[in-house]
Amino acid sequence: MAVTTEDTALDTHLAQLQSAFIAKNPASQRQFETQAQYMPGANSRSVLFYAPFPLTMARGEGACLWDADEHRYNDFLAEYTAGVYGHSAPEIRDAVATAMASGINLTGHNLLEGQLAKLICERFPQVEQLRFTNSGTEANLMAINAAVHFTKRPKIVVFSGAYHGGVLTFGAKPSPITVPYDFVVLPYNDVAAAEAAFATQGPKIAAVLVEPMLGAGGCIPAHAEFLNALRRLTTQACALMMIDEVMTSRLAPHGLAAEHGITPDMTTLGKYIGGGMSFGAFGGRADIMAIFDPRTGSLAHSGTFNNNVVTMAAGLAGLTKLYPPAAAGALAERGAALRERLNARCAKAGVAMQFTGVGSVMNSHFTSNPICRPEDATGFDPKLRQLLFFHLLANGIYTAPRGLVVLSLPVTDEAIARFEAAVQSFLSTYADVLPN
């Protein structure tokens, strides 16, 4: 493929930004090189790595971060959606301190877990009963196990571009670390493909596992007719509909499934519900969850820290004092308004760029075409996202290299205005290499 003038200019712009990044962040570079002696890639979480080296964050307050070189950033990543409360909410800190004062690992049932379980079931009425885990990955693994054993069927329908955890990834290429269940991978938002799969394999399908918005897949919302079709097909086939709301439950007062009027058989939850601590949960119909009842059920579910008091206390404080349904709705409105303004700026600049998403979570894409599935958001040079990422960093804005943008409760109007101005300057500064 011939190198064009635009390619050369893009490489030049990116190299300039990365050179400035290296010069500006010697402490982060030293930290990276030191850690790499003891950790492969200095890393225990692959998504946090980016070349030439990732920033090391030293502290956070509200919706701001300071790196090892003491540069301040407006945090528009919010722990990949888990950090809805920001970095220093006193309500969370006080709840954790109070819980720890009575002992951390109590080796038994505690006074907090039942309270949090009741609160979550009331918040998400489709969840009649639930069990806690330490991550969304665990929650989805346990939900799949439940579906296979409850239905006595082998196949799980998932969708291309979906991410249900570190060992449940369904990108353009099969992940070598995805657990070996009998998966049927279908295109997202494709009703005809789902109908065809059920027509030929329906009696073997235990469940459909679907995100109501692809999160890691680019913040692509599910169409209402798609989710309704999945509910219809699973009901007709006596299969389970499982909705992964690990990320999306924060995007509406009672989660995205409720916004669509969908009642799934099982729901998985995680991230922010633990108040910023390690958290996951899976639940749904009581008759399904009964298989985990140690008095009568057939499946064991273990995990030393599943009901740890720190997470239980933080989760209770967060959902009751900081993020009741009304607050979730208000944050979603702020995010939707920001996304609309950003897309208007892109259109006015004549740049083929857009932000997709729902509520307070969105993702950039360098195309003006409608995006219904991850395959629609391809065809542009991935270095464009790197250019945006390093430009935003240079302007004191912390996002994800893949284009993910997340609002948290403490994000101020001033910070949002600063973010918009940085995007506007990106559109004008690099007009020579941006698609139109």
Secondary structure, DSSP 8 states (H G I E B T S, - for coil): ----HHHHHHHHHHHHHHHHHHHH-HHHHHHHHHHTTTSGGG-SSGGG--SS----EEEEETTEEEETT--EEEESSTGGGT-TT-S--HHHHHHHHHHHHT-S--SS--TTHHHHHHHHHHHSTT-SEEEEESSHHHHHHHHHHHHHHHHT--EEEEETTEE-STT-EE-SSB-TTS---EEEEE-TT-HHHHHHHHHHHGGGEEEEEE-SEETTTTSEE--HHHHHHHHHHHHHHT-EEEEE-TTGGGGSTT-HHHHTT---SEEEEEGGGGTTSS-EEEEE-HHHHGGG-TTT-S-----TTTT-HHHHHHHHHIIIII--HHHHHHHHHHHHHHHHHHHHHHHHHT-S-EEEEETTEEEEES--S--SSGGGG-SS-THHHHHHHHHHHHTTEE--TT-EEE--TT--HHHHHHHHHHHHHHHHHTTTTS--
